[in-house]
């Protein structure tokens, strides 16, 4: 059974940075693309970023492009989301999930508890 444990969230002021972590178990991590997602009104969970299993390429939703960076460490079964220049609209609970692109995570059900990011002055 897939288990995902997210951490690293917190309270940040606009313009500050945070780094989220997700440790995965119950899957062959080094052959699995991974994504980060967050809830969006009327959309369930909104895909934010995805990375190939070997870390060779990554993709981002437009609203976070050039501010967020997804990375991974396959030796630690971990995927990260470096969030720079945070904005109040980035406030959300963030989740990781197996999959690379938005349509790859729509049917995923074994979500972790997520980690809350709050951006406020």
C-alpha positions as CSV (number, residue, x, y, z in Angstrom):
1,X,0.0,0.0,0.0
2,X,1.3,3.4,-1.0
3,X,2.1,5.7,2.0
4,X,3.1,9.3,1.6
5,X,4.3,11.6,4.4
6,X,4.6,15.3,3.6
7,X,6.3,17.8,5.8
8,X,8.0,21.2,5.7
9,X,5.0,23.5,5.6
10,X,4.4,26.4,7.8
11,X,3.7,30.1,8.0
12,X,5.6,32.4,5.6
13,X,5.4,36.0,4.7
14,X,5.0,37.0,1.0
15,X,8.3,36.8,-0.8
16,X,9.7,34.2,1.6
17,X,10.7,30.6,0.8
18,X,9.7,27.2,2.0
19,X,10.9,23.7,1.2
20,X,8.4,20.8,1.3
21,X,9.4,17.2,1.6
22,X,7.5,14.0,0.8
23,X,8.8,10.5,1.8
24,X,7.1,7.6,-0.1
25,X,6.8,3.9,0.7
26,X,4.9,1.0,-0.8
27,X,5.9,1.8,-4.3
28,X,9.0,1.3,-6.5
29,X,10.0,4.9,-6.1
30,X,12.9,5.1,-8.5
31,X,10.7,4.0,-11.4
32,X,7.8,6.3,-10.5
33,X,7.3,9.9,-11.6
34,X,6.0,12.1,-8.7
35,X,3.9,15.2,-8.5
36,X,2.9,17.8,-6.0
37,X,-0.7,19.0,-5.8
38,X,-2.9,21.3,-3.7
39,X,-6.7,21.8,-3.4
40,X,-8.3,24.3,-5.7
41,X,-11.9,25.6,-5.5
42,X,-14.1,23.4,-7.6
43,X,-11.2,21.3,-8.9
44,X,-10.5,18.9,-6.1
45,X,-6.7,18.8,-6.0
46,X,-4.9,21.0,-8.5
47,X,-1.6,19.6,-10.0
48,X,1.3,21.9,-9.2
49,X,4.4,20.2,-10.5
50,X,5.7,16.8,-11.7
51,X,9.1,15.2,-12.1
52,X,10.3,12.2,-14.0
53,X,11.4,9.1,-12.1
54,X,15.1,9.8,-12.8
55,X,14.7,13.6,-12.2
56,X,15.7,14.4,-15.8
57,X,12.9,16.8,-16.4
58,X,10.1,18.5,-14.6
59,X,6.8,20.3,-15.4
60,X,4.9,23.1,-13.6
61,X,1.6,24.7,-13.6
62,X,1.8,28.3,-15.0
63,X,1.1,30.0,-11.6
64,X,4.2,28.5,-10.0
65,X,6.6,28.4,-12.9
66,X,9.9,30.2,-12.2
67,X,9.1,30.2,-8.5
68,X,8.8,26.6,-7.5
69,X,11.3,23.8,-8.2
70,X,10.5,20.1,-7.8
71,X,13.4,17.7,-7.2
72,X,13.9,14.2,-5.8
73,X,16.4,11.9,-4.1
74,X,15.7,8.3,-5.1
75,X,18.1,7.0,-2.5
76,X,15.8,8.5,0.2
77,X,12.5,7.8,-1.6
78,X,11.9,11.5,-1.3
79,X,10.5,14.3,-3.5
80,X,10.8,17.9,-2.7
81,X,9.2,21.2,-3.6
82,X,11.3,24.3,-3.2
83,X,8.9,27.2,-3.0
84,X,10.4,30.6,-3.6
85,X,8.9,34.1,-3.7
86,X,5.7,32.8,-2.0
87,X,2.4,34.6,-2.6
88,X,-0.7,34.6,-0.5
89,X,-2.5,32.6,-3.3
90,X,0.0,29.8,-2.7
91,X,-1.7,29.2,0.7
92,X,-3.0,25.6,0.6
93,X,-2.3,22.1,2.0
94,X,0.2,20.5,-0.3
95,X,0.2,16.8,-1.2
96,X,2.5,14.5,-3.2
97,X,1.3,11.7,-5.4
98,X,2.7,9.2,-7.9
99,X,2.4,10.5,-11.5
100,X,3.9,13.1,-13.7
101,X,1.1,15.3,-15.2
102,X,-2.4,16.4,-14.1
103,X,-4.3,13.5,-15.7
104,X,-2.0,11.0,-13.9
105,X,-3.1,12.0,-10.4
106,X,-6.9,12.5,-10.9
107,X,-7.7,8.9,-9.9
108,X,-5.2,8.6,-7.1
109,X,-6.8,7.9,-3.7
110,X,-4.0,7.0,-1.2
111,X,-3.3,10.6,-0.4
112,X,-1.2,11.4,2.7
113,X,-2.1,14.0,5.3
114,X,-0.4,16.8,3.4
115,X,1.5,19.8,4.8
116,X,-0.1,23.2,5.3
117,X,1.5,26.3,3.7
118,X,0.1,29.6,4.8
119,X,1.4,32.8,3.2
120,X,0.4,35.9,5.0
121,X,1.9,39.2,6.2
